[in-house]
Amino acid sequence: MSATLHPPSRARVEELLEEMAEVRALVVGDLMLDRYLLGDVDRISPEAPVPVLTVEQEWATAGGAANVAANVAAIGAEALLVGIVGDDEAAPLLSDALRGYGIPSDGILTVPGRPTTTKTRIIARGQQVVRLDREVSNPLSGRHRDTLRELALGALTDADVLLLEDYDKGVLDSQLIVDLISAARDQGVPVVADPKERHFFDYRGATVFKPNRRELGGAFRVHLSGEDEELRAARERLGVENLLITLGDEGMALVGPDGLLLRAPSFTREVFDVSGAGDTVAAWVGTALAADATMSEAVWLANLAAGVEVGKQGTATVSPSELVSAWEQQVGD
């Protein structure tokens, strides 16, 4: 039987936000550059039966693990970031985006000949028409992998929480995941893992394991109905302390070590763009846990933050003031 998460008081929210601003969060994973071309379509090309987009706006922002770090920084915490970029034109654009959040680049390794993972979204009249991906997903070579491991383990010694952001682009491999979780546990540092298919079962021992329903069902090769016992069994099989499943417009479900299943309904009033919502959840859960929030408090805050994020265009961040404003709208005084 499941129960509903109850909101913390406004005083507790404000207390947690102050403590979260003192957190140092290490994000390790696949960095991406998110590019946007926004415009209007008013004619068909004479060259082929396709619409012609007249570009009116163009911008680039941090994506993937870089977006998680940006969300940490937007909370007011200090974000440490470890990942890779290529020696291409996208790399300095990503560096510029990170610099805008005050995120240092000394943990970012340049891998010659490998492209910076880039997702270009073309948007016409508010609707995404097509997405162009430039990436490779093969694992890092031994030399680059060893360097990345040294960077990650070195940064971990100064961190209050570890966020593993895996998008199957080759940065995280099984051994690196095991090494980082082991080192974090030795330090008493909580670990939040955001998995993808390739290494789904390598996160044993993580404090929070955060797939969405599709990812969890795909890994178990079943259609998940979301029933309580089904989710409890999934947590046991994965060997993680807390299983946090994002359920889209149904909110989230949390299964803890005691088997208690808590559900958090969606706070979304209007969905504009769901890209980046999972990054927001990871950042808020991890930073809140490092500030000594309970698991229930961390999930409630993250769920509320995700509701704010999906009301924005593109991958975006959520500030403490926006979170408090959303609390007022959802809970009130």
Backbone as numpy.savetxt, mean C-alpha at the origin, in Angstrom:
# Nx Ny Nz CAx CAy CAz Cx Cy Cz
-18.72 -16.45 14.64 -19.57 -15.26 14.64 -18.69 -14.01 14.64
-19.03 -13.01 13.84 -18.21 -11.81 13.72 -18.87 -10.64 14.42
-18.05 -9.62 14.71 -18.54 -8.40 15.34 -18.06 -7.21 14.53
-18.64 -6.04 14.79 -18.29 -4.83 14.06 -17.29 -4.02 14.85
-16.28 -3.50 14.18 -15.31 -2.64 14.83 -15.98 -1.34 15.29
-15.65 -0.89 16.50 -16.20 0.35 17.01 -15.16 1.46 16.87
-15.59 2.68 16.55 -14.64 3.77 16.34 -14.01 4.25 17.64
-12.76 4.66 17.59 -12.15 5.32 18.75 -12.74 6.71 18.91
-12.63 7.26 20.09 -13.11 8.62 20.34 -12.26 9.63 19.58
-12.79 10.84 19.44 -12.00 11.87 18.76 -10.72 12.16 19.53
-10.82 12.18 20.84 -9.62 12.44 21.66 -8.57 11.36 21.42
-9.01 10.10 21.31 -8.07 9.02 21.06 -7.49 9.13 19.65
-8.29 9.50 18.67 -7.80 9.69 17.31 -6.71 10.75 17.29
-6.96 11.87 17.94 -5.98 12.95 17.95 -4.70 12.53 18.69
-4.87 11.78 19.78 -3.70 11.28 20.50 -2.86 10.36 19.62
-3.53 9.45 18.90 -2.81 8.54 18.02 -2.11 9.29 16.89
-2.76 10.30 16.32 -2.15 11.06 15.23 -0.89 11.76 15.70
-0.89 12.27 16.92 0.32 12.90 17.46 1.45 11.88 17.61
1.10 10.70 18.10 2.12 9.67 18.29 2.60 9.10 16.96
1.71 9.02 15.98 2.09 8.51 14.66 3.10 9.43 13.97
3.05 10.71 14.29 3.98 11.66 13.68 5.42 11.43 14.15
5.59 10.63 15.21 6.93 10.34 15.74 7.49 9.02 15.21
6.72 8.33 14.40 7.09 6.99 13.92 8.08 7.07 12.76
8.99 6.10 12.71 9.87 5.91 11.54 9.47 4.59 10.90
8.94 4.67 9.71 8.43 3.48 9.02 9.32 3.13 7.84
9.76 1.88 7.79 10.56 1.40 6.66 9.65 0.68 5.67
9.69 1.13 4.43 8.93 0.51 3.35 9.91 -0.15 2.39
9.75 -1.45 2.17 10.60 -2.19 1.25 9.71 -2.86 0.21
10.02 -2.65 -1.07 9.20 -3.29 -2.09 9.38 -2.68 -3.46
8.39 -2.90 -4.31 8.44 -2.50 -5.72 8.02 -1.05 -5.89
8.98 -0.22 -6.28 8.70 1.19 -6.54 8.09 1.36 -7.93
7.19 2.31 -8.04 6.56 2.58 -9.33 6.41 4.08 -9.52
6.34 4.48 -10.78 5.96 5.84 -11.15 4.58 5.77 -11.79
3.64 6.51 -11.25 2.31 6.58 -11.83 2.19 7.87 -12.63
1.93 7.74 -13.94 1.79 8.90 -14.81 0.34 9.00 -15.28
-0.12 10.23 -15.45 -1.51 10.48 -15.85 -1.55 11.44 -17.03
-2.31 11.08 -18.05 -2.60 11.96 -19.18 -4.11 12.17 -19.18
-4.52 13.41 -18.93 -5.94 13.73 -18.78 -6.37 14.68 -19.89
-7.49 14.38 -20.54 -7.95 15.25 -21.60 -9.35 14.95 -22.05
-9.64 15.35 -23.30 -10.98 15.20 -23.84 -10.91 14.50 -25.20
-11.96 13.83 -25.54 -12.07 13.16 -26.84 -13.24 13.76 -27.59
-12.97 14.30 -28.77 -14.07 14.89 -29.55 -14.03 14.50 -31.02
-13.13 13.55 -31.37 -13.09 13.10 -32.76 -12.45 11.73 -32.86
-12.64 11.11 -33.99 -12.05 9.81 -34.31 -10.87 10.01 -35.26
-9.81 9.27 -35.02 -8.62 9.41 -35.85 -8.90 9.00 -37.30
-8.37 9.76 -38.27 -8.50 9.36 -39.67 -7.59 8.19 -40.03
-6.65 7.86 -39.11 -5.69 6.79 -39.38 -6.22 5.42 -39.01
-7.14 5.39 -38.06 -7.71 4.13 -37.57 -8.98 4.48 -36.78
-9.90 3.53 -36.63 -11.15 3.83 -35.91 -10.95 3.87 -34.40
-10.14 4.85 -33.95 -9.86 5.00 -32.52 -10.07 6.47 -32.14
-10.46 6.72 -30.90 -10.63 8.11 -30.47 -9.29 8.83 -30.33
-9.31 10.13 -30.54 -8.13 10.98 -30.37 -8.29 11.75 -29.07
-7.32 11.59 -28.16 -7.34 12.31 -26.89 -6.50 13.57 -27.02
-7.10 14.71 -26.76 -6.36 15.96 -26.68 -5.92 16.14 -25.23
-4.62 16.03 -24.98 -4.10 16.06 -23.62 -4.17 17.49 -23.08
-4.82 17.64 -21.92 -4.97 18.94 -21.28 -4.15 19.04 -20.00
-3.94 17.90 -19.33 -3.14 17.88 -18.11 -2.25 16.64 -18.12
-1.09 16.75 -17.53 -0.18 15.62 -17.41 0.59 15.74 -16.11
0.65 14.67 -15.34 1.42 14.71 -14.10 1.91 13.31 -13.75
2.86 13.27 -12.84 3.42 12.00 -12.38 3.47 12.01 -10.86
3.30 10.84 -10.27 3.32 10.73 -8.82 3.89 9.38 -8.41
4.18 9.24 -7.14 4.73 7.99 -6.62 3.68 6.89 -6.63
4.08 5.69 -7.04 3.17 4.55 -7.07 3.80 3.34 -6.40
3.00 2.31 -6.18 3.49 1.08 -5.57 4.03 1.35 -4.17
5.18 0.74 -3.86 5.78 0.94 -2.54 6.12 2.40 -2.31
6.43 3.14 -3.36 6.72 4.56 -3.21 5.48 5.32 -2.76
4.32 4.90 -3.21 3.07 5.53 -2.77 2.78 5.21 -1.32
3.13 4.01 -0.88 2.97 3.67 0.55 3.83 4.61 1.38
5.08 4.81 0.96 5.97 5.72 1.67 5.41 7.14 1.65
4.84 7.57 0.53 4.24 8.90 0.45 3.07 9.03 1.42
2.29 7.97 1.57 1.18 7.99 2.53 1.70 8.07 3.96
2.79 7.37 4.25 3.41 7.47 5.58 3.83 8.91 5.85
4.49 9.53 4.87 4.97 10.90 5.03 3.80 11.87 5.20
2.70 11.63 4.48 1.53 12.51 4.58 0.90 12.45 5.96
1.04 11.33 6.65 0.55 11.21 8.02 1.36 12.11 8.95
2.59 12.40 8.55 3.51 13.19 9.37 4.65 12.38 9.92
4.64 11.07 9.63 5.71 10.18 10.10 6.91 10.27 9.16
8.01 9.65 9.58 9.21 9.62 8.74 9.21 8.33 7.94
9.32 8.45 6.63 9.32 7.29 5.74 10.73 6.98 5.27
11.17 5.75 5.50 12.41 5.22 4.95 12.02 4.27 3.82
12.69 4.37 2.69 12.26 3.62 1.51 13.42 2.87 0.90
13.19 1.57 0.63 14.20 0.74 -0.04 13.55 0.05 -1.23
14.18 0.21 -2.40 13.66 -0.40 -3.61 14.61 -0.11 -4.76
14.14 -0.33 -5.99 15.00 -0.13 -7.15 14.31 0.74 -8.20
15.15 1.39 -9.02 14.69 2.09 -10.22 15.65 1.73 -11.34
15.28 2.08 -12.55 16.16 1.87 -13.68 16.98 3.12 -13.98
17.82 3.04 -15.00 18.60 4.21 -15.43 17.89 4.83 -16.63
16.66 5.30 -16.41 15.83 5.81 -17.50 15.22 7.15 -17.10
14.41 7.72 -17.99 13.84 9.05 -17.75 12.80 9.04 -16.64
12.23 7.86 -16.31 11.22 7.79 -15.26 11.83 7.91 -13.86
13.09 7.48 -13.70 13.73 7.47 -12.38 13.80 8.86 -11.76
14.28 9.90 -12.46 14.31 11.23 -11.84 12.93 11.79 -11.56
11.94 11.40 -12.36 10.57 11.84 -12.10 10.07 11.27 -10.78
10.40 10.00 -10.53 10.03 9.38 -9.28 10.78 10.02 -8.11
12.06 10.29 -8.31 12.84 10.96 -7.27 12.26 12.32 -6.92
11.83 13.06 -7.94 11.21 14.37 -7.70 9.93 14.22 -6.90
9.12 13.20 -7.24 7.86 12.99 -6.52 8.13 12.66 -5.06
9.14 11.82 -4.80 9.47 11.44 -3.43 10.05 12.63 -2.66
10.84 13.43 -3.34 11.45 14.61 -2.70 10.36 15.56 -2.21
9.26 15.62 -2.94 8.16 16.47 -2.53 7.54 16.05 -1.21
7.72 14.79 -0.83 7.22 14.29 0.45 8.33 14.24 1.51
9.52 14.70 1.15 10.62 14.65 2.10 11.17 13.27 2.33
11.02 12.39 1.34 11.49 11.00 1.47 12.88 10.88 0.87
13.86 10.44 1.66 15.24 10.34 1.13 15.36 9.22 0.10
16.34 9.37 -0.77 16.54 8.40 -1.85 17.76 7.51 -1.63
18.38 7.58 -0.42 19.60 6.82 -0.22 19.36 5.31 -0.12
18.11 4.88 0.00 17.81 3.46 -0.01 17.34 2.94 -1.35
17.41 3.79 -2.37 16.94 3.41 -3.71 18.14 3.05 -4.58
18.12 1.84 -5.08 19.21 1.29 -5.88 18.89 1.40 -7.37
19.83 1.94 -8.15 19.66 2.01 -9.59 20.21 0.74 -10.24
19.37 0.09 -11.05 19.76 -1.14 -11.73 19.85 -0.84 -13.23
21.03 -0.72 -13.79 21.17 -0.40 -15.22 20.50 -1.46 -16.10
19.87 -0.98 -17.15 19.23 -1.89 -18.11 17.86 -2.37 -17.71
17.40 -2.03 -16.52 16.08 -2.45 -16.06 15.20 -1.20 -15.97
14.01 -1.21 -16.56 13.18 -0.01 -16.52 12.60 0.25 -15.14
12.42 1.52 -14.83 11.63 1.89 -13.66 10.18 1.50 -13.96
9.58 0.72 -13.08 8.19 0.32 -13.31 7.31 1.56 -13.42
6.63 1.69 -14.54 5.83 2.89 -14.82 4.45 2.48 -15.33
3.44 3.08 -14.74 2.06 2.85 -15.19 1.50 4.19 -15.66
1.15 4.24 -16.93 0.62 5.47 -17.51 -0.87 5.29 -17.76
-1.66 6.11 -17.11 -3.12 6.04 -17.24 -3.61 7.18 -18.12
-4.39 6.83 -19.12 -4.96 7.82 -20.03 -6.44 7.98 -19.67
-6.82 9.21 -19.34 -8.15 9.48 -18.80 -8.86 10.48 -19.69
-10.05 10.11 -20.15 -10.86 10.99 -21.00 -12.20 11.23 -20.31
-12.52 12.49 -20.11 -13.79 12.88 -19.48 -14.02 12.15 -18.16
-12.95 12.08 -17.38 -13.06 11.49 -16.05 -13.03 9.98 -16.00
-12.93 9.32 -17.15 -12.92 7.86 -17.19 -11.58 7.36 -17.73
-11.01 6.35 -17.07 -9.77 5.76 -17.56 -10.05 4.97 -18.83
-9.33 5.31 -19.89 -9.53 4.68 -21.19 -8.60 3.48 -21.36
-7.35 3.66 -20.99 -6.37 2.59 -21.14 -5.22 2.85 -20.17
-4.51 1.79 -19.78 -3.32 1.93 -18.96 -2.15 1.28 -19.68
-1.04 1.98 -19.73 0.16 1.48 -20.39 1.20 1.16 -19.31
1.68 -0.10 -19.26 2.65 -0.51 -18.25 4.02 -0.75 -18.88
5.03 -0.22 -18.26 6.41 -0.47 -18.67 7.12 -1.08 -17.48
7.51 -2.35 -17.60 8.06 -3.05 -16.44 8.70 -4.36 -16.86
9.51 -4.88 -15.97 9.94 -6.28 -16.02 9.74 -6.83 -14.63
9.52 -8.14 -14.53 9.22 -8.72 -13.23 10.17 -9.84 -12.84
11.25 -10.01 -13.60 12.19 -11.07 -13.25 12.95 -10.70 -11.98
13.34 -11.68 -11.16 14.05 -11.40 -9.91 15.37 -10.67 -10.15
15.81 -9.95 -9.13 17.08 -9.25 -9.23 18.24 -10.23 -9.33
19.30 -9.79 -9.95 20.52 -10.59 -10.02 21.15 -10.69 -8.64
22.07 -11.61 -8.46 22.69 -11.82 -7.17 23.33 -10.58 -6.58
24.10 -9.84 -7.39 24.81 -8.66 -6.88 23.83 -7.59 -6.43
22.85 -7.29 -7.26 21.88 -6.26 -6.91 20.98 -6.72 -5.76
20.67 -8.00 -5.74 19.85 -8.52 -4.65 20.59 -8.39 -3.32
21.89 -8.70 -3.31 22.67 -8.61 -2.08 22.76 -7.17 -1.59
22.94 -6.25 -2.52 23.01 -4.84 -2.14 21.69 -4.36 -1.56
20.61 -4.76 -2.19 19.29 -4.38 -1.70 19.04 -4.94 -0.30
19.46 -6.18 -0.08 19.29 -6.80 1.24 20.05 -6.02 2.30
21.27 -5.61 1.99 22.07 -4.83 2.94 21.40 -3.49 3.24
20.86 -2.85 2.20 20.18 -1.57 2.40 18.96 -1.73 3.31
18.19 -2.80 3.06 16.95 -3.02 3.82 17.25 -3.36 5.28
18.19 -4.28 5.51 18.51 -4.67 6.88 19.17 -3.52 7.64
19.94 -2.72 6.94 20.55 -1.55 7.59 19.52 -0.52 8.01
18.55 -0.25 7.13 17.51 0.72 7.44 16.58 0.21 8.55
16.41 -1.09 8.62 15.50 -1.67 9.61 15.95 -1.38 11.04
17.25 -1.24 11.26 17.74 -0.99 12.61 17.24 0.34 13.17
16.81 1.26 12.30 16.32 2.56 12.75 14.80 2.68 12.64
14.11 1.59 12.32 12.68 1.66 12.03 11.82 1.19 13.21
10.61 1.74 13.28 9.63 1.33 14.28 8.61 0.35 13.72
8.54 0.24 12.39 7.62 -0.69 11.73 8.19 -0.99 10.35
7.92 -2.21 9.88 8.37 -2.64 8.55 7.15 -2.91 7.68
7.11 -2.27 6.52 6.04 -2.47 5.55 6.63 -3.15 4.32
6.19 -4.37 4.04 6.66 -5.11 2.87 5.62 -4.99 1.77
5.98 -4.31 0.69 5.03 -4.00 -0.37 5.41 -4.74 -1.64
4.75 -5.87 -1.86 5.09 -6.79 -2.94 4.08 -6.67 -4.07
4.55 -6.27 -5.25 3.69 -6.16 -6.43 4.16 -7.11 -7.53
4.93 -8.12 -7.17 5.42 -9.12 -8.12 6.29 -8.50 -9.22
7.08 -7.51 -8.89 7.96 -6.88 -9.89 9.43 -7.25 -9.67
9.69 -8.22 -8.78 11.03 -8.78 -8.69 11.90 -8.32 -7.54
11.46 -7.34 -6.75 12.31 -6.85 -5.66 12.32 -7.81 -4.48
11.15 -8.23 -4.02 11.06 -9.15 -2.88 11.08 -10.58 -3.37
12.01 -11.38 -2.82 12.01 -12.81 -3.10 11.82 -13.55 -1.78
11.66 -14.86 -1.84 11.33 -15.64 -0.65 12.34 -15.46 0.47
13.64 -15.55 0.16 14.64 -15.46 1.20 14.71 -14.07 1.81
14.59 -13.04 0.99 14.62 -11.67 1.51 13.44 -11.43 2.44
12.27 -11.92 2.06 11.08 -11.78 2.91 11.31 -12.45 4.26
11.81 -13.68 4.23 12.07 -14.42 5.47 13.10 -13.69 6.33
14.18 -13.21 5.71 15.24 -12.52 6.45 14.71 -11.25 7.11
13.91 -10.47 6.38 13.41 -9.22 6.92 12.41 -9.44 8.04
11.52 -10.40 7.87 10.54 -10.68 8.94 11.26 -11.18 10.19
12.26 -12.05 10.01 13.01 -12.57 11.15 13.74 -11.44 11.88
14.39 -10.56 11.13 15.12 -9.45 11.75 14.17 -8.50 12.47
13.01 -8.24 11.86 12.03 -7.35 12.49 11.50 -7.94 13.79
11.22 -9.23 13.78 10.72 -9.88 14.99 11.78 -9.87 16.09
13.04 -10.04 15.72 14.12 -9.98 16.71 14.19 -8.60 17.36
13.83 -7.55 16.60 13.86 -6.18 17.11 12.56 -5.80 17.81
11.55 -6.67 17.73 10.25 -6.32 18.28 9.50 -5.32 17.43
9.79 -5.30 16.13 9.18 -4.35 15.20 8.02 -5.03 14.47
6.82 -4.44 14.46 5.70 -5.05 13.73 5.94 -5.05 12.22
5.39 -6.06 11.57 5.55 -6.22 10.13 4.17 -6.25 9.47
3.96 -5.34 8.52 2.74 -5.34 7.72 3.12 -5.77 6.31
2.49 -6.83 5.83 2.82 -7.38 4.51 1.64 -7.23 3.56
1.93 -6.66 2.40 0.93 -6.49 1.34 1.35 -7.40 0.19
0.74 -8.59 0.06 1.28 -9.63 -0.82 0.73 -9.59 -2.24
1.44 -10.28 -3.11 0.92 -10.64 -4.42 1.16 -12.13 -4.61
0.79 -12.64 -5.76 0.67 -14.08 -5.95 2.00 -14.84 -5.79
3.08 -14.32 -6.34 4.30 -15.10 -6.45 4.84 -15.59 -5.11
4.77 -14.74 -4.08 5.33 -15.09 -2.77 4.26 -15.09 -1.68
3.06 -15.42 -2.05 1.92 -15.27 -1.14 2.10 -16.02 0.16
2.74 -17.19 0.11 2.84 -18.03 1.31 4.19 -17.90 2.01
4.93 -16.83 1.71 6.26 -16.66 2.31 6.27 -15.69 3.49
5.11 -15.21 3.91 5.06 -14.16 4.92 4.72 -14.67 6.32
4.97 -15.94 6.56 4.70 -16.52 7.88 5.40 -15.71 8.97
4.67 -15.39 10.01 5.23 -14.61 11.10 4.95 -13.12 11.01
4.35 -12.66 9.91 4.03 -11.24 9.78 2.97 -10.84 10.81
3.05 -9.61 11.29 2.07 -9.11 12.26 0.71 -8.92 11.60
0.73 -8.34 10.41 -0.50 -8.13 9.63 -0.23 -8.57 8.20
-1.13 -9.38 7.66 -1.05 -9.84 6.27 -2.29 -9.31 5.58
-2.11 -8.48 4.52 -3.21 -7.67 3.99 -3.47 -7.92 2.49
-4.09 -9.02 2.15 -4.51 -9.21 0.76 -5.92 -8.66 0.55
-6.34 -8.55 -0.69 -7.76 -8.32 -0.94 -8.43 -9.66 -1.19
-9.75 -9.65 -1.32 -10.49 -10.91 -1.44 -10.09 -11.69 -2.68
-9.87 -10.99 -3.79 -9.49 -11.68 -5.03 -8.14 -12.35 -4.88
-7.17 -11.65 -4.28 -5.84 -12.22 -4.10 -5.87 -13.43 -3.18
-6.64 -13.34 -2.09 -6.72 -14.45 -1.15 -7.38 -15.66 -1.80
-8.46 -15.43 -2.52 -9.13 -16.53 -3.20 -8.27 -17.15 -4.28
-7.53 -16.30 -5.01 -6.66 -16.82 -6.05 -5.54 -17.67 -5.50
-4.98 -17.26 -4.35 -3.90 -18.03 -3.74 -4.37 -19.39 -3.27
-5.59 -19.46 -2.75 -6.14 -20.72 -2.25 -6.88 -21.51 -3.32
-6.94 -20.92 -4.53 -7.62 -21.57 -5.66 -9.08 -21.89 -5.37
-9.74 -20.98 -4.65 -11.16 -21.16 -4.35 -11.85 -19.81 -4.47
-13.17 -19.86 -4.58 -13.96 -18.63 -4.50 -14.30 -18.39 -3.04
-13.86 -17.26 -2.51 -14.09 -16.97 -1.10 -15.45 -16.31 -0.91
-16.27 -16.92 -0.09 -17.57 -16.34 0.23 -17.45 -15.29 1.31
-16.35 -15.35 2.07 -16.17 -14.40 3.17 -16.77 -14.87 4.47
-17.14 -16.14 4.55 -17.69 -16.68 5.80 -16.62 -16.70 6.88
-17.07 -16.59 8.13 -16.16 -16.47 9.26 -15.15 -17.62 9.34
-15.63 -18.85 9.31 -14.74 -20.00 9.47 -13.75 -20.11 8.32
-14.17 -19.72 7.16 -13.32 -19.74 5.98 -12.12 -18.80 6.18
-12.38 -17.62 6.72 -11.32 -16.65 6.94 -10.42 -17.05 8.09
-10.98 -17.65 9.13 -10.16 -18.13 10.24 -9.21 -19.23 9.77
-9.71 -20.11 8.93 -8.87 -21.19 8.41 -7.75 -20.63 7.53
-8.04 -19.57 6.79 -7.02 -18.95 5.94 -5.89 -18.37 6.79
-6.23 -17.72 7.90 -5.20 -17.16 8.77 -4.29 -18.26 9.33
-4.89 -19.35 9.75 -4.11 -20.47 10.28 -3.16 -21.02 9.23
-3.65 -21.18 8.04 -2.82 -21.76 6.97 -1.66 -20.83 6.61
-1.89 -19.53 6.65 -0.86 -18.57 6.29 0.18 -18.42 7.39
-0.17 -18.70 8.63 0.77 -18.60 9.74 1.11 -17.17 10.11
0.14 -16.26 9.97 0.36 -14.86 10.32 -0.44 -14.53 11.57
-0.03 -13.46 12.25 -0.73 -13.10 13.48 -2.13 -12.57 13.20
-2.22 -11.65 12.26 -3.51 -11.03 11.92 -3.70 -11.06 10.41
-4.86 -11.52 9.99 -5.22 -11.51 8.57 -6.22 -10.38 8.37
-5.84 -9.40 7.55 -6.70 -8.26 7.25 -7.06 -8.30 5.77
-8.32 -8.53 5.48 -8.77 -8.67 4.10 -9.55 -7.43 3.69
-9.12 -6.77 2.63 -9.87 -5.64 2.11 -10.93 -6.17 1.16
-12.16 -5.66 1.34 -13.32 -6.21 0.65 -14.01 -5.19 -0.25
-13.28 -4.18 -0.70 -13.87 -3.19 -1.59 -14.97 -2.41 -0.90
-16.14 -2.34 -1.54 -17.23 -1.56 -0.97 -17.87 -2.21 0.26
-17.38 -3.41 0.63 -17.85 -4.05 1.85 -16.94 -3.75 3.04
-15.90 -2.96 2.84 -15.01 -2.59 3.93 -13.88 -3.57 4.11
-13.66 -4.04 5.35 -12.55 -4.93 5.68 -13.00 -5.97 6.69
-12.23 -7.05 6.75 -12.44 -8.08 7.76 -11.09 -8.39 8.40
-11.08 -8.47 9.72 -9.86 -8.73 10.48 -10.02 -9.99 11.30
-9.08 -10.93 11.13 -9.05 -12.14 11.94 -7.78 -12.12 12.76
-7.92 -12.12 14.10 -6.78 -12.04 14.99 -6.34 -13.39 15.52
-5.30 -13.42 16.36 -4.77 -14.68 16.89 -5.77 -15.45 17.73
-6.73 -14.74 18.33 -7.74 -15.42 19.15 -8.90 -15.96 18.33
-8.82 -15.80 17.00 -9.88 -16.29 16.14 -11.07 -15.36 16.02
-11.06 -14.26 16.79 -12.16 -13.31 16.71 -12.14 -12.60 15.36
-13.28 -12.55 14.72 -13.37 -11.90 13.42 -14.15 -10.60 13.58
-13.50 -9.50 13.20 -14.10 -8.18 13.28 -14.26 -7.62 11.88
-15.37 -6.96 11.65 -15.63 -6.38 10.33 -15.75 -4.86 10.45
-15.19 -4.18 9.46 -15.26 -2.72 9.39 -15.99 -2.34 8.11
-17.18 -1.78 8.20 -17.92 -1.41 6.99 -17.24 -0.29 6.23
-17.48 -0.22 4.94 -16.87 0.82 4.12 -17.40 2.19 4.52
-16.49 3.19 4.53 -16.88 4.56 4.83 -16.95 5.41 3.57
-16.84 4.81 2.42 -16.80 5.55 1.17 -18.17 6.14 0.84
-18.19 7.43 0.58 -19.44 8.07 0.17 -19.57 8.09 -1.36
-18.45 8.37 -2.02 -18.44 8.39 -3.49 -17.08 7.93 -3.97
-17.05 6.87 -4.77 -15.79 6.34 -5.28 -15.43 7.05 -6.58
-14.27 7.71 -6.57 -13.79 8.36 -7.78 -12.73 7.51 -8.46
-11.82 6.93 -7.65 -10.72 6.15 -8.20 -10.18 5.25 -7.09
-10.21 3.93 -7.30 -9.77 3.00 -6.25 -8.27 2.74 -6.28
-7.56 3.23 -7.29 -6.11 2.98 -7.35 -5.42 3.62 -6.16
-4.58 2.82 -5.49 -3.82 3.33 -4.36 -4.49 3.17 -3.01
-5.73 2.70 -2.98 -6.43 2.56 -1.70 -5.73 1.55 -0.79
-5.26 0.44 -1.37 -4.54 -0.55 -0.57 -3.24 0.00 0.01
-2.59 0.88 -0.73 -1.37 1.51 -0.23 -1.67 2.37 1.00
-2.78 3.10 0.93 -3.20 3.93 2.05 -3.47 3.07 3.29
-4.15 1.95 3.10 -4.45 1.06 4.22 -3.16 0.57 4.87
-2.22 0.09 4.07 -0.95 -0.42 4.61 -0.23 0.65 5.41
-0.15 1.87 4.88 0.56 2.95 5.55 -0.08 3.29 6.89
-1.41 3.39 6.90 -2.09 3.79 8.13 -2.08 2.67 9.17
-2.27 1.44 8.76 -2.22 0.33 9.72 -0.84 0.24 10.35
0.20 0.25 9.52 1.55 0.10 10.03 1.97 1.24 10.93
1.69 2.47 10.51 2.10 3.62 11.31 1.34 3.67 12.62
0.06 3.33 12.60 -0.73 3.32 13.83 -0.23 2.25 14.80
0.08 1.07 14.30 0.59 0.01 15.17 1.91 0.43 15.83
2.76 1.09 15.06 4.04 1.55 15.61 3.85 2.62 16.67
2.68 3.29 16.65 2.35 4.31 17.65 1.56 3.72 18.81
1.60 2.39 18.92 0.95 1.67 20.02 -0.57 1.68 19.96
-1.12 1.84 18.76 -2.56 1.63 18.60 -2.87 0.15 18.74
-4.07 -0.16 19.21 -4.50 -1.55 19.17 -4.76 -1.94 17.72
-4.84 -3.24 17.46 -5.11 -3.67 16.10 -6.45 -3.13 15.62
-7.44 -3.15 16.49 -8.77 -2.64 16.11 -8.71 -1.16 15.77
-7.98 -0.39 16.57 -7.85 1.05 16.29 -7.14 1.29 14.97
-6.06 0.55 14.73 -5.29 0.72 13.51 -6.13 0.42 12.27
-6.90 -0.65 12.33 -7.74 -1.03 11.19 -8.86 -0.01 10.99
-9.44 0.46 12.08 -10.53 1.44 11.94 -10.01 2.72 11.28
-8.85 3.21 11.72 -8.28 4.41 11.11 -7.95 4.18 9.64
-7.35 3.03 9.33 -6.98 2.72 7.94 -8.20 2.63 7.05
-9.26 2.03 7.56 -10.50 1.91 6.80 -11.08 3.29 6.50
-11.04 4.16 7.49 -11.54 5.52 7.30 -10.67 6.27 6.29
-9.35 6.12 6.40 -8.44 6.78 5.46 -8.66 6.30 4.03
-8.90 5.00 3.87 -9.16 4.46 2.53 -10.41 5.06 1.93
-11.42 5.31 2.77 -12.65 5.94 2.28 -12.41 7.34 1.77
-11.46 8.04 2.38 -11.09 9.37 1.90 -10.31 9.27 0.59
-9.37 8.32 0.54 -8.48 8.21 -0.62 -9.23 7.90 -1.91
-10.21 7.02 -1.86 -10.89 6.64 -3.10 -11.80 7.74 -3.62
-11.98 8.79 -2.84 -12.73 9.94 -3.33 -11.87 10.92 -4.10
-10.57 10.59 -4.26 -9.65 11.45 -4.99 -9.28 10.81 -6.33
-8.77 11.63 -7.23 -8.34 11.11 -8.53 -6.92 10.59 -8.46
-6.72 9.36 -8.95 -5.39 8.78 -9.01 -4.90 8.31 -7.66
-3.64 7.85 -7.65 -3.02 7.46 -6.39 -2.82 8.72 -5.56
-3.27 8.67 -4.32 -3.29 9.88 -3.50 -2.95 9.54 -2.06
-2.77 10.57 -1.24 -2.47 10.41 0.17 -3.60 11.02 0.99
-3.56 10.74 2.30 -4.58 11.26 3.22 -3.87 11.90 4.39
-4.21 13.14 4.68 -3.57 13.88 5.77 -4.31 13.67 7.08
-3.66 13.94 8.22 -4.35 13.84 9.50 -5.60 14.72 9.58
-5.54 15.93 9.02 -6.72 16.80 9.08 -7.88 16.22 8.28
-7.57 15.57 7.16 -8.63 14.93 6.38 -9.22 13.75 7.15
-8.37 13.05 7.87 -8.84 11.91 8.67 -9.78 12.39 9.78
-9.41 13.46 10.46 -10.26 13.99 11.53 -11.58 14.49 10.96
-11.53 15.15 9.82 -12.75 15.63 9.18 -13.66 14.45 8.82
-13.07 13.37 8.32 -13.86 12.18 7.99 -14.45 11.56 9.25
-13.69 11.57 10.35 -14.20 11.07 11.63 -15.45 11.86 12.04
-15.37 13.18 11.89 -16.51 14.03 12.26 -17.74 13.70 11.42
-17.53 13.44 10.14 -18.65 13.12 9.25 -19.26 11.75 9.55
-18.40 10.80 9.92 -18.87 9.43 10.14 -19.37 9.19 11.56
-18.73 9.82 12.52 -19.03 9.54 13.93 -19.68 10.75 14.60
-19.11 11.94 14.35 -19.64 13.15 14.98 -19.19 13.27 16.42
-19.48 14.41 16.98 -19.09 14.65 18.36 -20.06 13.99 19.34
